[in-house]
Amino acid sequence: MPLLVIGLNHTTAPVSIRERLTFGPDIIVAALRSLTELAGIHEAVILSTCNRTEVYCHTDPGDADELTRDWLAGFHGLSVEDISPYLYMHEERRAIGHLLSVASGLDSMVLGEPQILGQVKNAFQTASDAGRTGKLLTRLFQHAFSTAKQVRTDTAIGDSPVSVAFAAVSLARQIFADLSQQTAMLIGAGETIELAARHLIQNGIGRIIVANRTIARAQELAEQFDAYAIGLTEIPSHLADADIVISSTASPVPILGKGTVESALKRRRHRPMFMVDIAVPRDIEAEVADLEDVYHYTVDDLDEVIQGNLRSREEAAGQAQEIIQFQVEEFLAWMRSLDAVGLIQDYRRQAGDIRDEVLGKALRMVESGKPAEEALTFLAQTLTNKLLHTPSTQLREAGSNGQHELLEAANALFQLGHGKSGQD
């Protein structure tokens, strides 16, 4: 029952590559359908965030890794050569361990960050709702969720307030010593933006503007933080008011262009503006970084800030790895048990066929006038002989060939106690 994960993340690929391989919410169901229509791909889940794109599959044995890699490149209109240097592939044990590490926050840019678990859950739910998951991936992802919960409960991995949003606000504090005099514009309304808003409020931000494509969602978030809600089309009118801009949307194209930012800077009389683009693909055109009076950071630039906040989590990460290794073995044991289930079903089916055949003969004996006792004796003896014939033949052959391991396995399987000395 092969398991495969193929993907790339913030450690293997820069944002310029990652943004070319993202799956937005508008295409992910079509992508799942396209992938699982390939021969040999039975189930699939696609996880696509600002820091990673990963495809999890239940496949037939064979060349599923190359098939999935080729599909990933082709779906995005890229060549295999374009993406191969940035990809990793894991199978079976390593695939299980990888998912458990991802869900637990151990593979994130921010060690132990909690947002990734919600993103993994959403990815699984999307695939499940689309009918692209079955018994194996459903069990695997549920196992990952329970493992992540155990890691967060049993270790201190989540005790320190470290996240991409926290890093962005920490940078803002370095640039603007007193946030109470500043206005922040938050573009988007997802978990990262909500977390950024919380950190800004905790650090005494003067005013918050929330911009989102869906104005109702912007208003909902704004109400939590006494903020002002606007639509994306209103950003140019309000951008000059923003000292801090933090953007994280799922837009496939930039929200802010160089020209819009230039106009805002002129209206600000070139007072500095701090801009953090957490989105992948990027929300802010890369050329904005060339403008004077703009402190422009992407999600990759936050890594240095984040590293300084991780020391308190390193010991907890070691404890978490021990939990994950144990849970990997638990899932592998469950997978192995599936082989036994199939074997048991086949054995029962074979025994049932033999039973039906012998029972039919015994009933015909009774119908032809044979005494019931004779028919029952025939049934018992014939059924016993037929059920034991093949195992007996195989055991005799194993004994003749010196296959002691097979004999010992049969002894344990049938609990015969053969070969024990000193019987009770």
N, C-alpha and C positions, 0 to 999 in steps of 0.2 A: 504494500500500500504506500507507494512513494509520496513523500511530501517535498515540496520545493518552494523556496523563496528566492526571488531574484529582484534586485533593486539597487538603489544608490542613496546616499545620505550626505549630510553636511561634512563628514570626514573623508568621503571619497570623491566628491564633486563640488565645484564652486556653484554659486547661485546662478551663474550664466548658463550652466548645463542643467541644473535642477529645474529651472523654470521652463525648459523646453520639454520636460518629461512629466509635467504635472497633469493630473486628471481633475478637472473642475467638476462641480456637482451636475453641470448640464450635460456632461459626456460620460460620466462614470458608468451609468447603467448600460449604455450602448457598448462601452469598452468591455464590461464584464460579459455581455452577451457575445461579443465578437471573440473574446478569448476562449470561452467555454464551448464555442462551436468548433474549435479546432479538434482534430482527432487526437484522443488520448488525454485531453484535459477535462476532468469530470467536475471539479468544483474550483471556484476562485474567489478571492477577496483582494481588492485593491486598496492599499493605504496610501494616501497622497496628502502630505502636509508641506509646510514651508521648508522643512528640513529633510524630507525623505519622500521617495516614491518607491513602494514595494508591492510586488505581486506574489500572493500566496496561492499555491495550487495543490490540488490532489490530482495526481497524474498516473498514467500507465508507466511501467518501467520502460527505459529506453532513452530517447533523445529529447525529453521534455524540456531540459534546460535550454538547449539551442532553439527549440521551437518557440518557447516563451520569450527568450531574448530577441529573436527575430520579429516576433509579433510586437513586442514593446517598441522596438525601433520603427517598424513599419507603421504602426498606429499613429505615431507622431511625425511621420514623414521624414524620418532620419535613416541613415545607414547604420548597419551594425558597427562599422568601424568608428562612427561618431560617438557611440555610447560605451562600447566594450571596455575602454580603459577605466571607466568610472564605476563599473558594475561589480557587485558581489553576488555569489550564488551559494545557497546552503541547501542541503538535502537531509531528510530524516532527522537524526538526533540534533544536528546543528541548526536545522530549520526550526525545530521545536524550541531549542534554547534561545534562538534569536528572537522569536516572537515573544517569549516570556520576558526576555530582557527589555525589549522595546516597550511592552505594556507596563512594565514595572518602572520605566523611566531610566534604566541603566544605559541605554544606548542613545540618549538624548544629548543635545548640545548642553542643556542644563541638566546635570545629573539629578535624577529623582524628581524631575518636574511632573506635576500631576496632570497637566492638560493632555498629554499623549494618550493616557488611558481612555479618556473620553473620545479622542479621535479614533483610536482603535475600535472602540465599541461602535461608533458611528459607521466606520468602514464595514464592519461585519454586518451591522443591521441593514445597510444599503444592499450588500450582496445577498443577504438572506431574503429581504423583501423582493429582490429581483429574481429569486428562485435559483441562485447560482451557488448555494452552499448545500451540503448534504451531511451525512452522519459524521464523517471524519473532520472536516473543518469546523463544523458546529461544536463538536466535542473539544477540538483543539483551542478554539477561541474562548469557549467557556472556561476551560482549564487555565488559559492565560489570564482571564479576568480574576479568577479566584486566587491565582498566584500573586498577581499584582496587589490585591487586597491584603494578602498575608504579608507581603514585603512591607507595605506601608504600615501595617499594624504592629509587626514584630521587630521593625528596625527604625532607626531615626533618619531614614533617607529623606523624609519630607519635612523635617523640623525647621530647617533654615529657609527663609523667604528668598529663594533663588529661582528666577525664571527669566525668559526673554523680556517679558514686560518689566520685571524688576530691574533688569540690567539697563533697559532703555530709560527708566525713570532715574536710576542711579547716575547715568551719563548726564541727564538733564540737570541734576543737582550740581554736578561739577561745573557745568557751563553757567547756570543761573543759581547763584548762592541762595537767593530767597525766592522760592517758587510762589509765595503768596502774592507777588506782584506780576505773575505771568499768566498768560492764557494758553491753554492747550487745546489743540484740535485733534480729535481722535476719529480716524476714518475707518469705518467698519463697525460691526456690532457683535462680533464673535467673542469667544472666551478670552482670547489674548487681549483684545481691546477692553473688555470688562475688567480684566485683571490689572491692566495698565491704569484704568480709571481709579481703581481701588488704591493702588500705590500712590497715585498723584494726590488723591484726597488725604491719604495718611501723611503725605509730605507737605500738606498745606497749600496746594495749588489754588491760585486766585479764581480762575474761571475755566470751565470746560465746554467745548463745543463738540457735539457728536454728529458726524456726517455719515449717512448710510444710504444705499440705494433705495431701501424700503424705509420710508419716513416713519412709519408706525413703529418699526423696530428701534429706530434711532430715538424716538420719543420715549419708548419703554425703558431704554437704557438711561436716557437723560434724566428721567424721573427719579432713578435710584441715586443720582449724584448731584441733583440740583443743577443740571447742565442745560444747555440750549441745543435743540435738535434741528438739523437741516438736511436737505437732500444733497446728493452728490453734485447736482447741477448748480447748487448755490455756493459751492466751495470758493470759486473765484471772488465772490463778493465778500467773503469773510476771511480769506486767507491772510490778508494783511494784519488782521487782529491777532493772529496766532504766533506766539513765541516758540511754541513746541508743537510739532506735528508728528503723530505716531499713526502709521497706516498699516492695516492688516485686513485686506479683503480677498475675495476669491475671483476678482476680475481678471480676465485673460489678457487685458491690455492696461497700460498705465492709466492711473486716475489723474495724476498731476504731471503736466509737461513743463519743460524748461521755461517756455514763454509765460505761463501762468505764474510761476514762482518769481520770475523777473519782474513782472508787473506788481506783484505783492511787495517785493523788496523796495521798489521805487516809492510805493505808498508808505512804506515803513521808514523811509528815509535811511535805508540801509542799516537799520537796527538788526542785529544778528537773529537768525532763525535756526532752530535746532530741529532736524528732520530725521526720523527713524523709519525706514521701510522694512517691515517685518514680513511682508508678503512675498510669496513665490507662486506665480510670476510677479515681478516687481510692480508696485503701485506707483512709484515715482521714477520718472525717466532718469537713466544713469547720468545724462548730461547735466542734471541739476547739481551734481557734485562739483562741476567746474565753476559754479557761480561763487563770487565772493560774498561774504556775509552769510553763508549757509554752512552749518555743520551737518553734513550728510552722512548717515550711517545705514548700512544694510544689515540684514540678519547675521551675515558672516562677521561683520565688524564687531558685533557684540560679544564674540567669543572670548576676547581678551578680558573684557570686563567680568564676564561670567566666571572665568577660571579663578579669579581672586576670591570667589564666594563658595568654592567647592570643598575646601579642606575639611570642613566639619562633616561632610557627607561621605568621605572616602572610607572610613571604617564601616559605616552602615552599608556601603556598597559591597564590601567584602562579605558581610553577613547575608546580604540579599542574594549574592551569587551562590552561596551555599543552599539557600532555600530553592533557588531556581534549578540547581543541579539535581536536587532531590525530586523536584516536581517534573523535571524532564524524564527521569527514570520511571516515575509513576505513569506518565503518559505513554512511554514506550511499552510498559507492561500491559497497559490497556490495549495498545495496538496489537501486541503479540497475542492477546486473548482473543482478538477477532479471528485469527487464524484457527484457533481451537474451536470457536463457535461454528465456523464453516465445516470443520472436520466432524464435529458432533452431529450437525444437521445431516451431513452425507451419510454418516454411520446409521443414524436413526431411520433415514429414508430407505437405506438398504435392508435394514432389519424389518422394517414395515412391509417391504415388498415380499421378503421371504415369508413372513407371517401370513400375509394375504394368500400367497400361493398354497401354503400347507393347509391353512384353514379351509380354503375352497375344496381341497381334496378330501379333507375329513368330513365336511358337510355332504359331499357327494356320496361318501361311504354310508352315512346315515340314511340319506335319501334312497339308496339302493338296497336298504334293508339290513346293513351291517349293524351289529349291536353297538350302542353308544360307547360302551367301555372299550371296545376294540378301536373305535374311531378316535377316542381320547388318547389311548395308548399310542396310536399311530401319530397323532398330532404332537404329543410330547416328545417322542423319540425322534421324529423327522425334523421337527423344529430345532431341537437341541443339536442334532447332527449337522444340519445346514448352517446354523449360527457358528458352530465351533470348527467347521471343516477348514476354512481358509486360515484363521489364526493358528490352528494346530499344525497345518502344513508349513506355514511360515516359521513357526517356532522350531519344528523339527529340522528344517533347512538351516536355520540360524545356529542350532546346536551342532549340526554337521560341519558347518563352515567356521565354527569357533567365534561367532558373533556374540560375545558375552555381554556387550553393552545392550544389545537388543533384548537379550534374555532378562537382564536386570531391569530394563525399562518395562517389559511385560510383567515381571514380578511385582513391580511397584504399581503399575497401572491396574492390575487385577487384584492387588492386595492379597496375594496367595501365601506369603510367608515362606515360600519355597527356599530351602537351603539354610534355614535358621536351625541352630542346634539348641538342645535343651527346651523342648516344647513345654508350655505350661500345662 
